[in-house]
Amino acid sequence: MPDEQAQVRIEAAPLARGIAGWWARSWVRELRHFLGPAFLVSVGYMDPGNWGTDIEGGARFGYQLLWVILLSNIMAIFLQSLSAKLGIVSGRTLAENCRVHYPRPLSIFLWITAEFAAMATDLAEFLGAALGFYLLFGIPLFPAAILAGIVVFLTLSLYRYGYRLVEYVILGYVAVIGLAYVLEVYLSSPQWGEIAYHLVTPKVNSESILVAVGILGATVMPHNLYLHSGLVQTRLVNGTKVQKSKHILFAVADSIIGLNMAFFINAAILIMSAAVFYRHGIAVASIEEAHQTLRPLLGELSALAFAVALLCSGLSSSTTGTLAGQMIIEGFLNIRIPLWMRRTVTMIPALIVIGLGWDPLKILVLSQVSLSLQLPFAVIPLIHFTSSRRVLGEHTNRPLTTALAVLVALLILGLNGLLLFQILGGEFSF
């Protein structure tokens, strides 16, 4: 028997050496250096704003709006890849390109819209973190918000030790959220046939359009387009066209991996909400109510997983939202401000909302709708710069890429138009 085991080890040795050699030589090993920026960006695609829209969408319309999450994710991967390319080739963020290439009045206008987008995002993320502390430990919302701010400050302070450490912390948050929602979906026993049908069957009407556009706003986020163009520069490869082309390719792979994780989590939130709340005819009016309702329906473990995931979502997205806000103000105005100052200023709207006692779920959904309305002001400059030979030279978009980007922009504008039509009292169904 020992001789047989030794023989197996001897025969396996060349295979192990072959695998090790392949790993050492392959693009997979090289890809590791470039992975990370899209994972930080992906946090914004699974932030508490998504929770608000996904929970409401699932509770009110069942699985009907799953196709919106899928479509939004495809558009997000496409647009984030363009943002990454812009940062890699130009060496500037999207905000910096706006300042350099546009007249000052237009640049200032775009800065104002970007700041509104960052504030709306930060409001949702900060509220989510505060709610997480409240649901887990019973801490009142206002002190919970202060505690969330302290944790975000501590996370941001890790940047002094290098960007990789912050990325690992954020990845830890994402892993916890993912595991929590694997558990939630398992416990909720969804209807997989209905899920498959509604993933590929578009359906929207005047009742669901507000939530559908909220999902779009929560998924394709303006501040993430600014953020990604800056984050990729932590991996910048200076040099030839071949090096930049390889960096762009790896950035696209990073986007596909990172944002598909966000897609599965978003879909899981809506699926859980549909399988639990819609199935039982429960109209969920708040995130707290969703948490409380899960306990008798699915048990204590489900309610605990929900609260832990919400807390991780709020803390991680609030961290990356602060980074995005800093890139926006520094890029448009060419000034540098400390991260702690940016974090302090953007805490104020959330603290006001909490102090006034407004409904967090309604604020979350409305903040995401406002993001969708502001999205064209980030998407249109992105398409312009990536289609400009003056900005990107030989890395300019191909005609088909530009056509697809314009189609995405038109689709976003169309959904926003339907939303405004509905707000003004119009009704429709298709």
C-alpha positions in Angstrom: 0.0 0.0 0.0 2.7 2.6 0.8 4.4 1.8 -2.5 1.2 2.4 -4.4 0.7 5.8 -2.6 4.3 6.7 -3.5 3.7 5.7 -7.1 0.6 7.9 -7.2 2.6 10.9 -5.8 5.3 10.4 -8.4 2.8 10.2 -11.3 1.0 13.3 -10.0 4.1 15.4 -9.6 4.5 16.3 -13.3 0.8 17.2 -13.5 1.2 19.5 -10.4 4.3 21.1 -11.9 2.5 21.5 -15.2 -0.4 23.3 -13.5 2.0 25.5 -11.5 3.8 26.4 -14.7 0.6 27.2 -16.5 -0.5 29.4 -13.6 2.9 31.2 -13.6 2.8 31.8 -17.3 -0.9 32.4 -17.9 -2.9 35.6 -18.2 -4.9 34.4 -15.1 -1.9 35.2 -12.8 -1.4 38.6 -14.5 -5.2 39.3 -14.2 -4.8 39.2 -10.4 -2.9 42.5 -10.4 -5.8 44.3 -12.2 -8.7 42.8 -10.2 -10.2 45.1 -7.6 -11.5 48.5 -9.0 -14.7 47.0 -10.3 -15.3 45.2 -7.0 -15.2 48.5 -5.2 -17.5 50.0 -7.9 -19.8 47.0 -7.5 -20.5 47.9 -3.9 -22.5 50.9 -5.2 -24.6 48.5 -7.2 -25.7 46.6 -4.1 -26.1 49.5 -1.7 -29.1 50.1 0.6 -30.7 52.2 -2.3 -30.9 48.9 -4.2 -32.5 47.3 -1.1 -35.2 49.9 -1.0 -36.1 49.5 -4.7 -35.6 45.7 -4.9 -37.7 45.0 -1.7 -40.5 47.3 -2.9 -40.4 45.8 -6.4 -40.6 42.3 -5.2 -43.2 42.9 -2.5 -45.5 44.9 -4.9 -45.0 43.2 -8.3 -43.5 39.7 -7.5 -40.8 38.6 -9.9 -42.1 41.0 -12.6 -39.2 43.5 -12.5 -36.3 41.0 -12.6 -35.7 41.8 -16.2 -35.0 45.4 -15.2 -32.2 44.2 -12.9 -30.7 42.1 -15.7 -30.9 44.9 -18.2 -29.5 47.4 -15.8 -26.6 45.1 -15.0 -25.8 44.6 -18.7 -25.8 48.4 -19.2 -23.7 48.9 -16.0 -21.0 46.5 -17.2 -20.9 48.3 -20.6 -20.8 51.8 -19.2 -18.3 50.9 -16.4 -16.0 49.4 -19.0 -16.1 52.6 -21.0 -15.3 54.6 -17.8 -12.4 52.3 -17.1 -11.1 52.7 -20.6 -11.3 56.5 -20.3 -9.3 56.5 -17.1 -6.7 54.1 -18.5 -6.0 55.8 -21.8 -6.4 59.5 -20.9 -4.8 59.2 -17.4 -7.7 61.5 -16.1 -11.0 60.8 -14.4 -14.3 61.5 -16.1 -14.6 64.7 -13.9 -11.1 65.8 -14.9 -11.9 65.3 -18.6 -15.0 67.4 -18.2 -12.9 70.2 -16.6 -10.2 70.1 -19.2 -12.3 69.7 -22.4 -15.6 71.6 -21.7 -16.2 75.3 -21.3 -16.2 76.3 -17.6 -20.0 77.0 -17.4 -20.8 73.6 -18.7 -18.2 72.0 -16.5 -19.7 73.7 -13.4 -23.2 72.6 -14.4 -22.0 69.0 -14.7 -20.2 69.3 -11.4 -23.5 70.4 -9.7 -25.4 67.5 -11.2 -22.6 65.1 -10.1 -22.7 66.5 -6.6 -26.5 65.9 -6.4 -26.0 62.4 -7.6 -23.2 61.8 -5.0 -25.4 63.3 -2.2 -28.4 61.2 -3.2 -26.2 58.1 -3.2 -24.6 58.9 0.1 -28.0 59.6 1.7 -29.1 56.1 0.8 -25.9 54.4 1.8 -25.7 56.2 5.2 -29.3 55.5 6.0 -28.7 51.8 5.3 -25.7 51.6 7.6 -27.7 53.3 10.4 -30.6 51.0 9.8 -28.3 48.0 10.0 -27.0 49.1 13.4 -30.6 49.8 14.6 -31.9 46.4 13.5 -29.0 44.4 14.9 -28.4 46.1 18.2 -31.5 48.3 18.8 -29.4 51.5 18.7 -31.7 54.5 17.9 -31.2 55.8 14.3 -29.4 59.0 15.1 -26.6 57.6 17.3 -26.5 54.6 14.9 -25.8 57.1 12.1 -23.0 58.6 14.1 -21.5 55.1 14.8 -21.8 54.3 11.0 -19.8 57.5 10.3 -17.1 56.5 12.7 -16.7 53.0 11.1 -16.5 54.6 7.7 -13.9 57.0 8.9 -11.8 54.1 10.2 -12.1 52.2 6.9 -11.1 55.2 4.9 -8.1 55.7 7.2 -6.7 52.4 6.0 -5.8 54.1 2.7 -2.6 55.4 4.3 -1.5 51.7 4.2 -2.3 51.3 0.5 -5.4 50.8 -1.7 -5.2 47.0 -1.5 -6.0 46.9 2.2 -9.2 48.9 1.6 -10.1 46.6 -1.3 -9.8 43.6 0.9 -12.0 45.1 3.6 -14.6 45.9 1.0 -14.4 42.4 -0.5 -15.0 41.1 3.0 -18.2 43.1 3.2 -19.3 41.9 -0.2 -18.7 38.2 0.8 -20.8 38.6 3.9 -23.7 40.2 1.8 -23.5 37.4 -0.8 -23.5 34.6 1.8 -26.4 36.2 3.7 -28.5 36.3 0.5 -27.7 32.8 -0.5 -29.2 31.9 2.8 -32.2 34.2 2.3 -33.0 32.7 -1.1 -32.6 29.2 0.2 -35.0 29.8 3.1 -37.6 31.6 1.0 -38.1 28.7 -1.5 -38.8 30.8 -4.6 -40.5 29.7 -7.8 -37.6 29.2 -10.2 -39.8 28.9 -13.3 -41.3 32.3 -12.6 -37.8 33.7 -12.0 -36.5 32.4 -15.4 -39.6 33.8 -17.2 -39.5 37.3 -15.8 -35.7 37.6 -16.3 -36.2 37.6 -20.0 -39.8 39.0 -20.4 -40.0 42.8 -20.2 -43.2 44.1 -18.6 -43.9 47.5 -17.1 -46.9 49.7 -16.5 -47.8 53.0 -14.9 -47.9 51.4 -11.5 -44.5 49.8 -11.7 -42.6 52.5 -13.7 -41.5 54.4 -10.6 -39.9 51.3 -9.0 -38.5 50.2 -12.4 -36.7 53.5 -12.9 -35.7 53.4 -9.2 -34.0 50.0 -9.9 -32.3 51.5 -12.9 -31.1 54.5 -10.9 -29.9 52.2 -8.1 -28.0 50.0 -10.5 -26.5 52.3 -13.1 -25.2 55.0 -10.8 -23.7 58.3 -12.0 -21.1 58.5 -9.2 -19.7 55.1 -10.1 -18.8 56.3 -13.6 -16.7 59.0 -12.0 -15.3 56.6 -9.5 -14.2 53.8 -11.9 -12.3 56.2 -14.1 -10.1 57.1 -11.1 -9.8 53.7 -9.4 -8.3 52.0 -12.5 -5.4 54.4 -12.3 -4.1 52.6 -9.2 -3.2 49.9 -11.8 -2.0 52.2 -14.6 0.5 50.7 -17.0 2.4 53.5 -18.7 3.8 52.7 -22.1 2.7 51.3 -25.4 -0.6 50.7 -27.1 -0.3 47.0 -26.4 0.1 47.6 -22.7 -2.9 49.9 -22.5 -4.9 47.5 -24.7 -4.1 44.7 -22.2 -5.0 46.9 -19.3 -8.4 47.7 -20.9 -9.1 44.0 -21.5 -8.3 43.2 -17.9 -10.5 46.1 -16.7 -13.4 44.7 -18.7 -12.9 41.3 -17.2 -12.8 42.9 -13.8 -16.1 44.7 -14.5 -17.8 41.5 -15.7 -16.8 39.6 -12.6 -17.4 42.3 -10.1 -20.7 43.6 -11.4 -22.2 40.1 -12.0 -21.7 39.6 -8.2 -23.8 42.7 -7.7 -26.4 41.4 -10.2 -26.8 38.1 -8.3 -27.2 39.9 -5.0 -29.7 42.4 -6.4 -31.7 39.7 -8.0 -31.6 37.7 -4.7 -33.0 40.6 -2.8 -36.0 41.0 -5.2 -36.5 37.2 -5.3 -36.6 36.9 -1.6 -39.0 39.9 -1.3 -41.3 38.3 -4.0 -41.1 34.8 -2.5 -41.9 36.0 1.0 -43.9 39.3 0.9 -45.7 39.1 -2.4 -46.6 35.5 -2.0 -48.2 36.2 1.4 -49.8 39.4 0.2 -47.8 41.6 2.6 -47.3 45.2 1.6 -43.9 46.1 3.1 -43.8 49.8 3.9 -40.3 50.0 5.4 -37.0 48.1 5.7 -37.7 47.7 9.4 -41.0 46.1 8.6 -39.3 43.8 6.1 -36.9 42.7 8.8 -39.6 42.2 11.4 -41.8 40.3 8.9 -39.0 37.9 8.0 -38.7 36.6 11.6 -42.1 34.9 11.9 -42.2 33.8 8.2 -38.7 32.4 7.8 -37.2 32.4 11.3 -34.7 34.3 13.4 -31.7 33.2 11.2 -33.3 34.9 8.2 -33.9 38.2 10.1 -30.3 38.2 11.4 -28.9 37.6 8.0 -31.0 40.4 6.6 -29.7 42.9 9.2 -26.1 41.8 8.9 -26.1 42.1 5.1 -27.8 45.5 5.3 -25.1 46.8 7.7 -22.3 45.5 5.5 -24.0 47.0 2.4 -24.3 50.5 4.1 -20.8 50.6 5.5 -19.1 49.4 2.3 -21.1 51.6 -0.1 -20.7 54.6 2.1 -16.9 54.1 2.0 -16.8 54.0 -1.8 -19.3 56.7 -2.1 -17.0 59.0 -0.2 -14.2 58.1 -2.5 -16.4 58.9 -5.5 -17.4 62.3 -4.1 -13.8 63.2 -3.5 -12.9 62.4 -7.1 -15.9 64.5 -8.3 -15.0 67.6 -6.4 -11.2 67.3 -7.1 -11.7 66.5 -10.7 -14.2 69.3 -11.6 -12.7 72.0 -9.4 -9.0 71.0 -9.4 -8.8 71.2 -5.6 -7.8 68.6 -3.0 -9.8 68.0 0.2 -9.2 65.5 3.0 -11.4 62.4 2.9 -12.5 63.0 6.5 -13.8 66.5 5.4 -15.8 65.0 2.5 -17.2 62.3 4.8 -18.3 64.8 7.4 -20.0 67.1 4.9 -22.0 64.3 3.2 -23.2 62.9 6.6 -25.3 66.1 7.1 -28.2 65.3 4.7 -28.6 61.8 6.2 -28.5 63.1 9.8 -31.2 65.7 8.9 -33.5 63.1 7.3 -33.0 60.9 10.4 -33.5 63.8 12.8 -36.8 64.8 11.0 -38.1 61.2 11.3 -38.8 60.7 7.6 -39.6 57.2 6.3 -36.2 55.7 5.3 -37.6 53.3 2.7 -39.4 56.2 0.8 -36.3 58.3 1.0 -34.2 55.4 -0.3 -36.5 54.8 -3.3 -36.8 58.6 -4.1 -33.0 59.0 -3.9 -32.6 56.2 -6.5 -35.1 57.8 -8.8 -33.2 61.1 -8.6 -30.0 59.2 -9.5 -31.7 57.9 -12.6 -32.7 61.4 -13.6 -29.2 62.7 -13.2 -27.6 59.7 -15.0 -27.6 61.2 -18.5 -25.4 64.1 -17.3 -22.7 61.5 -16.6 -23.4 59.1 -19.5 -23.4 61.7 -22.3 -20.0 63.1 -21.5 -18.6 59.6 -21.1 -19.9 58.6 -24.6 -18.5 61.9 -26.0 -15.0 61.4 -24.5 -14.6 57.7 -25.4 -15.8 58.5 -29.0 -13.3 61.4 -29.3 -10.0 60.7 -31.1 -8.7 63.9 -29.5 -9.1 62.4 -26.1 -8.4 58.6 -26.6 -6.5 58.6 -29.9 -6.3 55.1 -31.4 -8.3 53.7 -28.5 -11.4 55.6 -29.5 -14.7 53.6 -29.5 -15.5 51.7 -32.6 -18.7 52.9 -34.4 -20.6 49.9 -33.1 -19.5 50.6 -29.5 -20.6 54.2 -29.9 -23.9 53.2 -31.4 -24.6 50.8 -28.4 -23.6 53.5 -26.0 -26.0 55.9 -27.6 -28.8 53.3 -27.5 -28.2 52.8 -23.8 -28.4 56.6 -23.2 -31.6 56.8 -25.2 -33.1 53.9 -23.2 -32.3 55.6 -20.0 -33.7 58.9 -21.3 -36.9 57.0 -22.4 -37.4 55.4 -19.0 -36.9 58.8 -17.4 -39.5 60.3 -19.8 -42.0 57.6 -18.8 -41.4 58.3 -15.2 -42.1 62.1 -15.7 -45.2 61.2 -17.7 -46.4 59.0 -14.8 -45.7 61.7 -12.2 -47.8 64.2 -14.3 -50.7 61.8 -14.1 -50.4 59.8 -17.3 -51.1 56.0 -17.4 -49.7 53.4 -19.7 -49.0 49.6 -20.0 -46.9 47.6 -22.3 
